[in-house]
């Protein structure tokens, strides 16, 4: 893999050459989400990013909700963590065990 070097400063619109994950501000500012780990907040941004691919592929359930495929193995690889941590992060976001952002 080629060495990726980030510049010390950005000039003009140079920052636009990068792809970014968007994380909703409420995950940072709303009291409901204060207890979430920063890793789970980052993971949620990654899940939202994956949603754009699902929309492009027209992956909707019977009620019209967008669904995504993002395996635990992909979470482990993308966050450079083990399976236990990946499951813990997903549980933080889950409807049954966490704050209800994913099912």
PyMOL commands that set and color helices and strands:
alter all, ss='L'
color gray80, all
select helices_A, chain A and resi 14-17+26-29+31-33+38-56+72-79+83-93
alter helices_A, ss='H'
color red, helices_A
deselect
rebuild
show_as cartoon
